[in-house]
Amino acid sequence: MEYVIEMLKIRKEFPGIVANDDITLRVQKGEIHALLGENGAGKSTLMNVLFGLYQPEQGEIKVRGAQVKITDPNTANAHGIGMVHQHFMLVDTFTVTENIILGSEPKKGGTVDIKKAEKQVAELSEQYGLNVDPSAKIRDISVGMQQRVEILKTLYRGADILIFDEPTAVLTPQEIKELIEIMNNLVKEGKSIILITHKLKEIMEVCDRCTVIRKGRGIGTVDVSETTPDQLAALMVGRDVSFSTEKTAAQPNEVYLSIKDLHVKDGRGVDMVKGLNLDVRSGEIVGIAGVDGNGQSELIEAVTGLRKSESGTIHLHEKVISNLTPRKVTQSGVSHIPQDRHKFGLVLDFPIGENMVLQTYYDEPFSKKGVMNFKNIYEKASDLIQEYDVRTPDAYTKARALSGGNQQKAIIGREVDRSPDLIIAAQPTRGLDVGAIEFIHKKLIEERDKGRAILLLSFELDEIMNVSDRIAVMFDGSIIREVAPEDTNEQELGLLMAGNTGQKAGGV
């Protein structure tokens, strides 16, 4: 058997934690090989060792049968290994081409030959079906297109072994379909792909083999065609996992959140929310379904005080909270699980313990007369870390050192613990493994049953169908239909999300 990559008995340690403990991974030429594990299991760490970002304490790496020492990413590139990171490494103000050639610029008479570079980028883009505009600025293109730029960066440097780190975590369903097509095209062209993921549906659809890691140790490698999602989930978390959310019927009471004729513009001054009306009652979960870019983000930002609304009103109970500051909205009884955890959810260079009190640090028992009580802060943080199974060496570890899923669990713990009247959960399970998703869904339903009002924004239709008591379909800035989950299906929701209201849906 020809292996393009062999990582044999790899051990990687950090202070207080063994991230990779004697892991072996073998990747065959021309396959898509999944690396599956819970949040914090050590998947990204193992791939960062392969890409030269970390040096292992033990073990050896072979590329195409020859033992190698990969000391940095340039060495990895020289061996034909490229990595598409979960959080993109792009310069917003540069063009697509400038980002792709950065560090490997073609020269002409001592200056960068940008025309030649754009031609090379266009040819690569066409060859692999990536459809990227070489002259577009990064800040002007979608997240899905930015990911294609990251892929092109690796191809431009001659990579034929590509590592994708959670590539679908920030993509819409349509972009995920397109990415799967791109990966299949890459394999047809002779590339080999390692796919770090915990989305079982994608593994079943696109992968040939799957290596499972649990708590830093290799559990084994299986042929995807000979396994099931249930078996993979059990291997990953060490127990059976339920894919359906158990819940009783909602008992909605009074209206907690009332939005009337709301109009909101985006940062470019374009109308994104157009006369939207929506009520959310205590004791229910209302899910917003819609294709990304139809005003959902602007709606959430307006409700949470992150964006000004142009007109209309937002009431919490009987109090107007339109255009209040985020702190005043929070103090009114609103918790916010933001869809961009790095931009709006965490201070990455603060310890995770201090991130756990970002909404309450100025109140007792965490502060008194402007002086912070760190003993109380870290006691509270340690309790939340334990309750929400946040995998971290300790509460003093910087937030940026945690895996994306553990960062998300920390945010959810902080926001739910405050016992708010209204929880706004935007993409609450983005980047989480099946065990963590099961846990978060249970938490949201527990909060609903305590009488909280919950507004759920998700681009995962199965999440919307599973967790919501009522689904509001958003298209072109408005709610165009409300349906009950039991009266609809994914196909009908998809039609409504595309603006096709001629299809009869079950009303509520």
C-alpha positions in Angstrom: 0.0 0.0 0.0 1.4 3.4 -1.0 1.1 6.0 1.8 1.7 9.6 1.0 1.7 10.5 4.7 2.7 8.3 7.7 2.6 9.9 11.2 3.9 7.2 13.5 3.5 7.2 17.3 3.3 11.0 17.5 3.3 12.6 21.0 2.8 16.3 21.5 2.7 18.0 24.9 1.8 21.4 26.2 2.1 22.7 29.8 -0.4 20.6 31.8 -1.8 18.6 28.9 -0.8 15.8 26.5 -2.5 16.8 23.2 -1.4 13.9 21.1 -0.5 10.6 22.9 1.1 8.0 20.7 -1.1 8.7 17.6 -0.5 6.9 14.3 -2.1 8.2 11.0 -1.6 6.8 7.5 -3.0 8.5 4.4 -3.2 6.7 1.1 -2.5 8.5 -2.2 -5.6 9.9 -3.9 -8.0 9.5 -0.9 -10.0 11.9 1.2 -9.1 10.8 4.8 -11.2 12.1 7.7 -9.6 12.9 11.0 -12.6 12.7 13.5 -12.7 13.6 17.1 -14.5 15.7 19.8 -13.6 19.4 20.4 -10.2 19.4 22.0 -9.4 15.8 21.0 -6.1 16.8 19.4 -7.0 16.8 15.7 -5.7 20.3 14.8 -2.7 19.8 17.0 -1.7 16.6 15.1 -2.1 18.5 11.7 -0.1 21.4 13.0 2.7 18.9 13.8 2.4 17.7 10.2 2.5 21.3 8.8 5.5 22.2 10.9 3.8 24.7 13.3 4.5 22.4 16.2 7.4 20.0 16.9 6.5 16.6 18.4 8.2 15.3 21.6 8.2 11.8 20.1 7.4 9.9 16.8 8.3 10.1 13.2 6.8 11.4 10.0 7.2 9.9 6.5 6.2 11.6 3.3 5.9 9.2 0.3 7.8 6.6 2.2 10.8 8.8 3.2 11.4 9.9 6.8 11.4 13.7 7.1 11.7 16.4 9.8 9.2 19.2 9.2 10.6 22.2 11.2 8.3 24.9 9.8 5.5 25.5 7.2 8.0 26.3 4.5 9.5 22.8 4.9 6.0 21.3 4.7 5.4 23.3 1.5 8.6 21.9 0.1 7.3 18.4 0.7 4.1 19.2 -1.1 1.9 19.7 2.1 -0.5 22.6 2.3 -3.0 23.6 5.0 -6.3 25.4 4.8 -6.8 26.7 8.4 -10.2 26.9 10.1 -9.6 30.7 10.8 -8.4 32.1 7.5 -5.0 33.7 7.2 -5.8 36.5 4.7 -5.1 40.2 4.5 -8.5 42.0 4.1 -7.2 44.9 2.1 -5.2 42.8 -0.4 -6.6 41.4 -3.5 -7.1 37.6 -4.0 -3.9 37.4 -6.1 -1.9 39.5 -3.6 -2.9 37.1 -0.8 -2.2 34.0 -2.8 1.4 35.0 -3.9 2.4 36.6 -0.6 5.9 35.3 0.2 6.2 33.6 -3.2 5.8 36.6 -5.6 6.9 36.3 -9.2 9.4 39.0 -10.0 10.0 41.0 -13.2 12.9 43.5 -13.2 13.0 43.6 -9.4 9.3 44.3 -9.0 6.3 41.9 -8.5 4.8 40.8 -11.8 1.2 41.1 -10.8 -0.2 40.5 -14.3 1.7 37.1 -14.5 0.5 36.2 -11.0 -3.2 37.0 -11.9 -2.9 34.9 -15.0 -1.5 31.9 -12.9 -4.2 32.3 -10.3 -6.9 32.5 -13.0 -5.6 29.3 -14.6 -5.4 27.4 -11.3 -8.9 28.6 -10.4 -10.3 27.3 -13.7 -8.4 24.0 -13.5 -9.9 23.1 -10.1 -13.3 24.7 -10.6 -12.8 27.3 -8.0 -14.3 30.3 -9.9 -12.4 33.0 -8.0 -11.9 36.6 -9.3 -8.1 37.2 -9.0 -8.5 41.0 -8.7 -11.3 41.1 -6.1 -10.4 42.5 -2.6 -10.7 39.9 0.2 -13.0 42.2 2.3 -15.5 42.3 -0.6 -15.9 38.5 -1.1 -18.0 35.9 0.8 -16.6 33.6 3.4 -16.9 30.7 1.0 -14.9 32.5 -1.6 -12.2 33.4 1.0 -11.9 29.7 1.7 -11.3 29.1 -2.0 -8.5 31.7 -1.8 -6.9 29.7 1.0 -7.1 26.5 -1.2 -5.6 28.4 -4.1 -2.7 29.5 -1.8 -1.8 25.9 -1.2 -2.2 24.9 -4.9 -0.1 27.9 -6.0 2.8 26.6 -3.8 2.5 23.1 -5.5 0.8 21.2 -2.7 -0.5 17.7 -3.6 -1.3 16.8 0.1 -4.0 19.2 1.4 -5.1 19.5 5.1 -8.5 21.0 5.5 -9.2 22.1 9.2 -12.9 22.2 9.8 -13.6 23.6 6.4 -17.4 23.7 6.6 -17.7 25.3 10.0 -18.4 28.8 8.6 -20.0 27.8 5.3 -23.7 27.9 4.2 -25.3 24.6 3.0 -24.8 25.7 -0.7 -21.2 26.5 -0.1 -20.7 23.1 1.6 -22.0 21.4 -1.5 -19.6 23.4 -3.7 -16.7 22.6 -1.4 -17.4 18.9 -1.6 -17.4 19.2 -5.4 -14.0 21.0 -5.2 -12.5 18.3 -3.0 -13.7 15.6 -5.4 -12.1 17.6 -8.3 -8.8 17.9 -6.4 -8.7 14.1 -5.8 -9.4 13.5 -9.5 -6.4 15.7 -10.3 -4.2 13.4 -8.1 -4.3 15.3 -4.8 -4.7 13.6 -1.4 -6.8 15.3 1.3 -6.9 15.1 5.1 -10.2 16.4 6.3 -10.4 17.5 10.0 -14.1 17.4 10.9 -16.8 16.2 13.3 -19.6 16.5 10.8 -20.6 12.8 10.3 -22.8 13.5 7.3 -19.9 15.0 5.4 -17.6 12.1 6.3 -20.2 9.6 4.9 -20.6 11.7 1.8 -17.1 12.5 0.8 -14.4 10.4 2.7 -12.8 7.1 1.9 -11.3 6.3 5.3 -11.6 7.8 8.8 -9.1 7.9 11.7 -10.8 8.6 15.1 -9.0 10.4 18.0 -10.5 10.5 21.5 -8.9 12.6 24.3 -5.5 12.7 22.5 -5.3 9.0 21.7 -5.8 7.2 18.4 -8.9 4.9 18.6 -8.5 3.4 15.1 -9.0 3.8 11.3 -12.1 2.5 9.5 -13.4 2.3 5.9 -16.2 4.8 5.7 -18.2 2.5 3.3 -18.2 -0.2 6.0 -19.4 1.9 8.9 -22.4 4.1 10.0 -22.8 7.6 11.5 -23.9 6.0 14.8 -20.8 3.8 14.9 -18.5 6.8 14.1 -20.3 8.9 16.8 -19.8 6.2 19.4 -16.1 5.8 18.5 -15.6 9.6 18.7 -17.2 10.2 22.2 -17.0 6.7 23.7 -20.8 6.3 24.2 -24.0 6.1 22.1 -25.2 9.5 20.9 -28.8 10.6 20.2 -29.2 12.4 16.9 -32.8 13.5 17.6 -33.6 16.0 20.4 -35.9 14.7 23.1 -38.4 17.4 24.2 -42.0 17.8 25.3 -44.4 20.2 23.6 -43.7 23.9 24.3 -45.9 25.8 26.7 -45.6 29.3 25.4 -46.9 32.1 27.6 -46.6 35.9 27.4 -44.7 37.7 24.6 -41.2 38.5 25.8 -39.7 39.8 22.6 -41.8 41.8 20.2 -40.3 43.3 17.0 -42.5 45.6 14.9 -41.8 47.0 11.4 -38.1 46.8 11.9 -35.7 48.4 9.3 -31.9 47.9 9.5 -29.1 48.8 7.1 -25.8 47.0 6.8 -22.4 48.6 7.0 -22.6 49.7 3.3 -26.0 51.5 3.9 -28.0 48.8 2.1 -31.4 47.9 3.5 -31.1 44.4 4.9 -34.0 44.1 7.3 -37.2 45.5 5.7 -40.3 45.9 7.8 -39.8 42.8 9.9 -42.4 41.6 12.4 -41.7 38.8 14.9 -42.9 37.8 18.4 -41.1 35.3 20.7 -42.9 34.1 23.8 -41.6 32.8 27.1 -41.3 29.0 27.1 -40.7 28.6 23.3 -37.8 28.4 20.9 -38.4 30.3 17.6 -35.9 29.2 14.9 -35.1 31.6 12.0 -34.5 29.7 8.8 -33.0 31.4 5.8 -30.2 31.5 3.3 -27.2 33.5 4.7 -27.3 37.1 3.6 -31.1 37.7 3.9 -30.7 40.1 6.9 -30.4 37.5 9.7 -27.1 38.9 11.0 -28.4 42.5 10.9 -31.6 41.5 12.8 -29.6 39.8 15.6 -27.2 42.7 15.8 -30.1 45.2 16.0 -31.7 43.2 18.8 -28.5 42.9 20.8 -27.4 46.6 20.4 -24.5 45.9 18.1 -26.2 47.8 15.2 -28.6 50.7 15.1 -32.0 50.2 13.6 -33.4 52.8 11.2 -37.0 52.6 12.2 -39.5 50.2 13.9 -39.4 49.0 17.5 -37.9 46.2 19.6 -39.6 45.5 22.9 -38.5 43.2 25.7 -41.6 42.8 27.9 -43.0 46.3 27.7 -39.6 48.0 27.6 -38.2 49.5 24.3 -34.7 48.2 23.8 -34.2 49.5 20.2 -30.8 51.3 19.8 -29.7 50.7 23.4 -26.0 50.0 24.0 -25.1 46.3 24.2 -24.5 46.6 28.0 -28.0 48.1 28.5 -29.6 45.4 26.3 -27.7 42.8 28.4 -28.9 44.4 31.7 -32.5 44.3 30.3 -32.3 40.5 30.4 -30.9 39.5 27.1 -28.2 36.9 26.6 -26.4 36.6 23.3 -24.5 33.6 21.9 -22.9 35.4 18.8 -22.3 33.7 15.5 -18.8 35.1 15.3 -17.3 33.9 18.6 -13.9 35.6 18.0 -15.2 39.0 17.0 -18.1 39.3 19.5 -17.9 36.5 22.0 -14.4 36.4 23.5 -11.3 38.5 24.3 -8.9 35.9 22.9 -5.8 37.1 24.9 -7.7 37.1 28.2 -7.7 33.9 30.3 -10.8 31.8 29.7 -11.7 32.4 33.4 -12.0 36.1 32.8 -14.0 35.6 29.6 -16.6 33.7 31.7 -17.6 37.0 33.4 -17.4 39.5 30.5 -21.0 40.3 30.9 -21.0 40.6 34.8 -17.4 41.5 35.9 -18.5 45.0 37.0 -21.1 43.6 39.5 -20.8 41.9 42.8 -19.4 39.4 43.7 -16.9 39.9 40.9 -16.2 43.6 41.6 -16.7 46.0 44.6 -16.3 49.7 44.2 -14.5 49.3 40.9 -12.0 46.7 42.3 -12.2 43.2 40.7 -12.3 40.1 43.0 -10.3 37.6 41.0 -10.8 34.8 43.6 -14.6 35.0 43.1 -14.2 35.3 39.3 -12.0 32.2 39.0 -14.2 30.2 41.4 -17.2 31.0 39.2 -15.3 30.2 36.0 -14.1 26.9 37.4 -17.7 25.9 38.2 -18.9 26.8 34.7 -15.9 25.1 33.0 -16.8 21.9 34.9 -20.6 22.1 34.2 -20.2 22.8 30.5 -17.3 20.4 30.0 -14.9 23.1 28.6 -11.7 21.2 27.9 -8.9 23.4 29.1 -5.8 22.8 31.2 -7.2 25.4 33.7 -9.2 28.6 34.0 -6.0 30.7 33.5 -5.4 29.4 30.0 -5.8 32.1 27.3 -9.0 31.8 25.3 -7.2 31.6 22.0 -5.4 28.4 23.1 -8.8 26.5 23.3 -10.3 24.6 20.4 -13.2 26.4 18.6 -15.7 24.1 20.1 -14.5 24.6 23.7 -14.5 28.4 23.1 -18.1 28.0 22.1 -19.0 25.9 25.1 -17.5 28.6 27.4 -19.6 31.3 25.7 -22.8 29.3 26.1 -22.0 28.6 29.7 -21.5 32.3 30.4 -24.7 33.4 28.6 -27.0 30.7 29.9 -25.8 31.0 33.5 -27.0 34.6 33.8 -30.7 33.3 33.8 -31.8 35.8 31.1 -35.4 36.3 30.0 -34.4 36.1 26.3 -31.6 34.0 24.9 -30.4 34.9 21.3 -28.6 31.8 20.1 -26.9 32.5 16.7 -25.2 29.4 15.3 -24.8 28.0 18.8 -23.4 24.7 17.7 -21.2 25.9 14.8 -17.9 23.9 15.0 -19.2 21.6 17.8 -19.0 17.8 17.7 -22.1 15.5 18.0 -21.7 15.0 21.8 -21.4 18.8 22.4 -24.3 19.5 20.0 -26.5 17.0 22.0 -25.5 18.8 25.2 -26.2 22.3 23.9 -29.6 21.3 22.5 -30.6 19.8 25.8 -29.5 23.0 27.6 -31.5 25.2 25.2 -34.6 23.0 25.8 -34.0 23.1 29.6 -33.9 26.9 29.5 -37.1 26.9 27.4 -38.8 24.8 30.0 -37.7 27.2 32.7 -39.8 29.9 30.9 -37.0 31.6 28.9 -37.8 32.9 25.4 -35.2 31.7 22.9 -34.5 33.0 19.4 -32.4 30.5 17.4 -30.6 31.5 14.3 -29.0 28.5 12.4 -28.0 27.6 8.9 -28.3 23.9 9.8 -31.8 22.9 8.7 -31.7 19.7 10.8 -31.0 21.9 13.9 -33.8 24.3 13.1 -36.2 21.3 12.6 -35.0 19.5 15.7 -34.9 22.2 18.3 -37.5 24.9 17.2 -41.1 24.9 18.4 -41.9 27.4 15.7 -39.9 28.3 12.5 -39.9 31.8 11.0 -38.6 31.7 7.4 -36.6 34.9 6.5 -36.2 36.0 2.9 -35.0 39.4 1.6 -35.2 41.1 5.0 -38.6 39.9 6.1 -40.4 37.0 7.7 -42.3 35.5 4.8 -43.9 32.5 6.5 -44.1 30.9 10.0 -44.4 27.1 10.1 -44.5 24.4 12.8 -41.7 21.9 12.4 -44.1 19.0 12.5 -46.0 20.5 9.5 -43.1 21.0 7.2 -39.9 19.3 5.9 -36.5 20.3 4.7 -37.6 20.4 1.0 -40.5 22.7 1.7 -38.3 24.9 4.0 -35.7 25.1 1.2 -38.3 26.4 -1.2 -39.5 29.0 1.3 -36.0 30.1 2.0 -35.6 30.7 -1.8 -38.6 33.0 -1.7 -41.1 30.5 -3.1 -44.2 31.2 -1.1 -46.5 29.6 -3.6 -45.7 26.2 -1.9 -48.3 25.6 0.8 -46.7 25.2 4.2 -48.3 24.3 7.5 -49.1 27.6 9.4 -49.0 28.2 13.1 
